[in-house]
């Protein structure tokens, strides 16, 4: 159907690089003027002043793409986009497709569908990034992808800092196509990607009406780590915890005995020999009695068999092999529907529309194992402390008389798992609660998403000011949702079960409001109350909403006398739950403790009204001046619903005595800061103007400016752009552009904060010599730490800004070089006030200041080996000067005298209480505007095509080099990324927070042959080597096994793909034609370069670890 309206487009492969299509187009007597991404004014794409790359449908098919992500990941200009497990981000985005031009962040790339804005997916990255999930669009409906890579805020508004990706649909398709695709992984026999799709298009006889409908079903089988060609069962361990004892309250001063059968002397000795401390290490003695449920059978993995750990810090946990539940690709199913309807009323008006619906389900690995995020307290039976009145305060039912009950005896609790008679340690313990130790497998970790979009509008022409003008008025609405389900422990039920008050039929008969921390202590206060002293940490708050154990349940444990009786049951944290039927955990009770909940329940909505008018102005020396003006109004809503475990959770719970007051505690025992309740709106108004002024012959110019108003703290901004192209001779085009752009911070970052995550950095305080006051708390004296991180609202965070520049040329010679083309673009981005998570060292500065304030006060020092609750005497004061004088300043005795951790407690920073280490537990990171980024590089494109009797041959090369990606002025970044002294992220793995892995050299070679009804394509993809920034940190803390495998460089990688297709026209014209295609991805099955510091063993954010994949497909066209 012929189109006459200016908004209609045709495929523009010549906008990419030279080649057969470009050359053919260049020989046309007349090149049609169309609108291409980057301008609202019609012009020749051959003379466009801005670089626009176009991936047309034939190129998409030649890549063997099953989903849009398969196209995006192969773009050289795309760097740092993520979708697969193990890529270093959160599980919300697994299976989604995002674009990250130049690694400036998915926030900085504006994604359009048919030139219209789409709502971001209802998920965010760990750094707060938002993105449009392109995988929701049926591939069968996709006509081409256009990429503007020099910034586009002056035309399209905020978010287009790094550029624009515009996915154009097949809205003018006529006919019927039925498509089937099957892809498999060579080593994963029987695992496939399956796609079935169809598209039908109808055009009226008069050419005025067109209807297109498409549908697609995509199914992907999970690919396990063991089904990849790089998996090494002898080297890689995928550890699933079976038992991990955090600590015992084994202080002989209160009558507690040391549970020698749990003491792992071998590990303690090993730690000391490797420079660690002599802190007690506890291992469940039943670890040696249980067989593995893993694929190799045998026994469990004992602590000393763990291959990778920090030097001198081996723990006492034992593990099972959980490799069967580590995937490089997750199971996924998606049903998509899309269509369009267009109708021309007359020569001056056309109605257009596009509609889309998609539903997907992603099955994350689920071993059937669950555990609480943190430990809870387990109290021993009466008499465990041998009648010691001080230790008795920690025994179950000790205060039963306060509830008017008879205190229980040990005989009342014959099935107490802590009792020595049942193989227990006979002392108070703290550890996590676990279920599914046999790894039965399950299907409870599911992420479900839904996406909807509608675009409607009118376009056409009208007469005004003695000329014909073009108009386009449209409205679009899009919505997305995500529900991420999983199983988690109910905190309230679980804490009670740990105290022998578990089970659906249990009603504790004690009281929940007894002030056990305020009791004066034995003998009227003559002896200490452990709950107010050494054991006070059992009620500490780790971060908002998450505590060690609620005071109410400890009160019930201390004042009840029906533990393990009358429907009340004990939860057994030890492996005797598997070896001793008398203390086995009742499956019914475990089902009662665990609930199926929505970890994420998010909704995003976006409504956009926009209008443009364009046309000719006047004649100039080089041609006709043109203009475009427009206005846009956007309404954005983002909402999240926290499940009932979070809100209301456990309201009005008592804070620890040393904190005072009440607070809300999350009833979700997995976390407290990953779900929120909010419903926030944002409106934006904008106007823009664009001019094309050909002031001399063979020159095209683009002058654009956009005013955008967000209101509130964000305010308004102006974004200008100027671009120019010049053709000094027919075969050569020179072009350049400069633009300024901005991006407003995401709504959720401003009002709610970043999602919970984790971060690894050098902590200036936790090193032993620093804690002992012998070294200053600096990065140089610190040690590497990994800590859980929380977000917080950032109401004052501002916009980020960017200046972008590019210069380039396109050479398409004729004569002897006819068929050859070569082009290059040099680009540069200067980004300021980038909105990113606060640097950990900056967030830690208040604690560092508090530490400095007390480090010189000798009254604030304690013996380090007395900090642990399993030491004979807890919190013993010491004199650092006296110890230095007696034993020497560098002696172990002096090093054992450290600053009291309670003396430098700081809000929003949590370290564990009652341990001999000062490892960080939680750090709160707000979003902030962080300095500047200077990024620059070059894109090269070359092609050659020719034809002879054998067919048409072509070769194309695209290559991107990132010259630099330098951070400066970032608060807290005093020693570069990951404290390496490196500020330039180009050619490095980045830090995973401010910037992701960025190989500085990427290229693609495409060789193609076509002869009538058959064709062959060979593709080589190259990733250059890049530096492992985590090398220095890891070498400083890793054991010898890991050190031997650490490399400073991630090796280069080349992948070859091959495809053959044949088109057959059936003898019966009613049967149309069928194109049969077979192909190989990673045809040589080359091993991906290993990355020791990635959990999967390779850089999943850069490469695909599945190895050789084959595919075959059939396209039936009518």
C-alpha positions, 0 to 999 in steps of 0.5 A: 500500500503506497503511503503519502504521509510524512510520518511513514518510513521505509527500511533504511539499511543504508543509514548503517554502513556501506554495503550492497544496499547503500551502493544501490541506493546511492545510484538511484536518481532520486533518494526519497526523503523520509523521517529517520530517528534523530529528526522530525524533519524529512531529509535524505538519510544519506546526508543525515548530520547525526550518526544513525545505525539501522538494524533491518529485519534481514540483519535481525534474521541473519543473527539467529535472534530469538528475542530482541535482546539477541540483537541488542547484546550484539551492538558494539555501542551497547555496553553494560546491559544485562539480562542473564543470571550472574551478571552482577545485578538483582534477580528482578531484571533477569530475562528482561532486555535493556539497552545501555549505550556507551555504558552510561547507564540504562537510565541514559538511553531513551527507548522508543516504539514507533517513535513514542515513549514507552513505560519502563519495566517495573524493575530497577537495577541495583544502581537505581536504573530504569529501562524499557523491556524490549523483549515484550515486543514480538520479534515477528512484529519488528521491522527494524531497530534505529540507534541514534548514538550522539544524544537526543535530548533536544528532540526527545527530552530527558533520558536521551543522554547517551542516545535513542533506540527506536524500534519500528514495527511492521505497521504496513505489512500485508500478507500472512507469515507463519514462523517456527524456530527451534534453538538448542545448546549442544551440551544441554541435550533436550534443552531448547528455545522455542518460538512460534509466531504469526503475522497477518496484514490486510490492506484495502483495495483502495490502499486507504486501510491497513490492519496488522495483527501478530502473536508470538509464543516464546519458551526457553528451557533453563540451562544449568551451569553443568551444561556449559562447555566451561564447567569444571567440576573439580575447580568450581564449587557451588556451595549450599549451606547445610549447617552454619553456627554463628556462635555459642554463649559458652562463657564459663564465667556464667556456668556455660561449658564449652561444647568441645564436640562442636569446636573445630580445632583444625580450622582454628589452627589453619586460620592462625597459620594464615594470619587469622585470629584464634577465634573459636570456630564451630562445626556441627559434628553431624556434618560427617554423618550425612550424605550429599544430595548433590549430583556426585553423591558422597559426603558433605563438603567440610569446612577444610574442603572449601576451595575458596575463602578469605585468608585466615578466615575459614568458617565452620560451615559444612555444605552440599553441592548445589550446582544443579540449581545454578543457571546461566539461563533461566526458564522463561515463557512469554506470550506476546500480541501486537498489532496496528490499524491505520486508515486514511480518511482523505489526502489530508488526514490519516489515523494510526494506532499500535497496540501491544500486550505481553505476559512473561513468567521467569522461573528462577533456580529453586533448590527448595532450600530456605533460610532466614537472612540473619540469625536468631537466638536459641536458649537452652533448657533449665539447668544448662548452666549448672545452677549458675544464677547469672547463666540461668537468665538465659534459660527457657522459662527462667522467669515463668513466675513473672507470668504466674507459672511454675518454672519448668525443668529440663525434664519438661523438655525432653526433645530440646535440640540444644540439650546435650542428651540430644546431641546439642551444645547445651549452651545458648546459640545463635544461627539462621533457621533453615529448611529443605536441607535435602535440596528437594527442588521446587518451583516457587521462585517465579517472576511474572511480568505484564506489559501493555501499550496503546498508541493512537494518533492523527497525521496528515497535512494542512494549508497555512501561511501559503504553504502545506504543513505536516502534523502529527497529534498522538496519545500513548499509554503504556503500563508494566507490572512485576510480581516476584514470588518466593518462599520465606520464613515468617519471623514471628512464627520462626522466632517462637519455634526457635524457643520451643513455642512453634507450630500452628497449635501452640499458644505460649502461656507466658507474657510478651511484655516482660522487661527482661533487660530491665530486671536488676539481676540475680541477688537483687542486682548484686550479680549482672543481668546478662540481658542488659550486658553481654547478651544485649546484642541479641535484641539489636537492630541491624537496620530499620525493620530488621532485628536480631530477635524481637523482645516480645518473643524472647519474653515469651520464651523466658516466661512460658513453661509449655516449651515443646508441650501441648502442641508447641514444638522446637525447631532444631537448627542442628543436623541432628534434625536429620540423624535423630528422629527424636529431635527431627523437625516436623514437616507440618511445623516447617510448612507453618513457618514458611509462607509464599509471598510476593517479594516484589509487586510493582506497577508503572504507568506512562501516559503521553500526549504529543503534537508536532507540526513541520514544513518548509520555511523559505529558500536558501542557497543550499535548498529549502529551509524546514522546521518542526515544532512540537509539544509534549505532556507526560504523566508518570505513575510508579507504585509498589505494594509491600506484602502483609509480612512487610506492612504492617509486619509486626507493628509497635514492637519494643526496641532494645532497652539501650535504644528505647521506644517502639518500632515496626519490625518486618515479619519477613525473615528474609529481609526488611528493605526490599519491599515498599509501599508507595504510589507516586506521580510525576508530570512533565511538560515540554516544547521543542523546535527544530530547524534545517537550514541549508545555508550553502549547497551540499550542507545539511544543518540541524538546530534544535532546542527543547524546554522541559519542565518537571516542576518541584525540586527538579524544575525546568531545563533547556537542551540544545543541539546543533549538527551539520553535514557537508558533502564536499564531493559526491563520494564523501560526507563529513558530519559533526554534532554537539548537544547538551542534555539532562536526565531527571532522577527516577521517582523511586530514588527521590521518594523511596531510595535504592533497592537493597543490594551489596557492595565490596570495598576497602573498609578502613576500620575492620582491619585488626591493626586499625581497631587496635589503634595502631594504624590510622583508619584509612583506605591504605590500612583497610581490608576488603569487605562485602556488606549488605546495603540499603537505600534511603530517600534522596529528596535533594538529589538533582539532575544529571547533565551531559555534553555530547560531541561527535565528528565523523565521515562517510566515504562511498567511492565510485569507479574502481572502488565501486561497492566499497564504503568506509566511515568513522565517528569520533564521539565524546560525552562529558557527564556531570552530576551523575545520579548513582549510589553513594560511595561506600567510603563516603557513607562510612565517614561518620563512623570513621570520625566517631572512631577517630574521636575515641581511639586516643581514649584508653578507657575505651579499649577492650580485649578483642578475644573477650568481645565474643559471647563464647569467651570465658569473660565478656568485655574485659577492659585493657590498657593499650599502653601497658600492653605495649610496654610489657609485650611490645607494640607489635605483639599479639597481646597488644593487637588483642587490645582494641577500641570498644565497638560500642564507643563508635556506634553510628546510625545507618552503619551496623557491625555485629555485636558479640564477635571478635571481628568488626565486619560490616553487616549493613550500610545505608547508601543514598543516591547522590550526584557524583562528580563527572564522567568523561567518555570518548571513543570511536566507531568504525564501519567499512563494507564492500560488495560485488556481484558476479555469476555466482551471486552477490557477495558482501563483507561488512565490519563494525568496530568500537573502541572506547578510548577512555571512561574517566571518573573525577570529582566523585565524593569518597572516591579517593583512590579510584574504582575499587580502591585500585588507583584506576579512574578510567573504566575503559578496558576494565571490569568496572566496579559493578556499581558506578560502571559495569564491565567495559571491554574497550574493543569490540567488533563484528565482521559479517560475510554474506553471499546470496544467489537467487533463493539461497544465502550464506552468512558468516559472522565473527564477533570480537571482544578485546581483553580487559582488566580485572579491577577486583584483582588487587583487593582479592589478592590481599584477602584470598587464600592460596587456592584462589590467588593461584587462579586470579588473573589481572586480565580477562582474555579476549574472545572471538565467536563465529556464527554461521547461517544458511537459508533457502527459499522454496516457492511451492508449485501451488501458488496458494501455498506461497513460499517457505524459507528454511534456515539452519545455523550455528551460534558460537560454531567453534564452541570456544570456551569463554575466558574465565573470570575467577571473581564471578560466581559462574566463572565467567563475565556473564554481563559481557559474554554468553556462556552456553557454548555452541548453539544450533537453530533451525527455523521455517518461515512460511509466507503467503 
